[in-house]
Amino acid sequence: MSEKDKWYYDCINFESDAINLTFVHPWMTVSDANLLFEDAFERFQHMKKYHGWKTVWTLMNMSYGIWQREPEDHVRARLDLIKSKNGINS
């Protein structure tokens, strides 16, 4: 990730959204929620070529809304996939 991308990621800081996600899914830790946001950022950052960073921000907010409504087993499966991809043990 380039320094410019890192700066932007720090600016849009989804920490409060990660905390709010743990209120919707009480079994989830804040670090798990941050993993979801980091993965979404990695998947969507290449979309900045279409109308800039606002597109990335919009896609991440859409994902956040989906995670809020998804059942626990779907979110757990997504987290397991992210952790296995990154080599993180549960």
N, C-alpha and C positions, 0 to 999 in steps of 0.2 A: 504494500500500500504506500503510495507516495505521500510526502509530507503534506501536500495540499489536501489530499483525500483524508488524511488523519485529522488535519485541522478541521475540516468540515464535519467529520464524524463527531469530534469533540463538541462542535458548536450545536449540533442538533441533539446532543445528549438525550438518549431515551431512558435514562436512569429512573426518572419518575414514572414513566410508562411501565418499566420492568417491575417496579414496586407495586403499581396498581394491578398488574397482571397477577401478582401473587395473592391479591385480595379476591380475585375471581376464581383462581385455582389455588386453594389453601395448601395443597400438597407440594406446590412448586416453590423452589427457593429463588431468591433474587438472582443468584448466579445462573440458574437454569433459564430464567427469563432473559437475562443478558445474552446467554448463548443464542437464544432464538433471534434476538435483535441483531447480534453480530453476524449470524448466518444470513439473515435477510439482507443486511447491508452488503455482504460479500456477493450475494446473488444478484442484487439490483444495481450495484454501483456502476456497472457498464452501461446502464440505461441513461446515464447523465448525458450521453450524446444526443438524446432526444429531449430538447427543451431544458437541459441543465439539471441541476440538483433538485429542483422542485419535483421532477418525475420520480427520482429516487425516494424522496421524502414521502410522496403520495403513495407509492407502492409499499413502503414500510408501514405507513399508517393503515393501509388496507389490510396488510398482514396482521397488524396488531388487533384490528377489529375482528378478524377471522379467528385469531387465537382466543379472544375473549369468548366467542360463541362456540368454539369447538369442544366436543366432549373430552373428558380426561384421557381416555385411551388414545385418541387421535394426537393429542398434544404430547403424551408420553412417547408415542411411536416416533413422532417428529424429533423429539429430544434424543431418543436412542439413536436415531439415524445420524443426527448431527454429532453426537458424542463418538459414535463408531467411525465416522468420517474423519474426525479430528484426533482420534486415538485417545479419547478421554474415558476413563472408567467411571461408572456410576457411583 
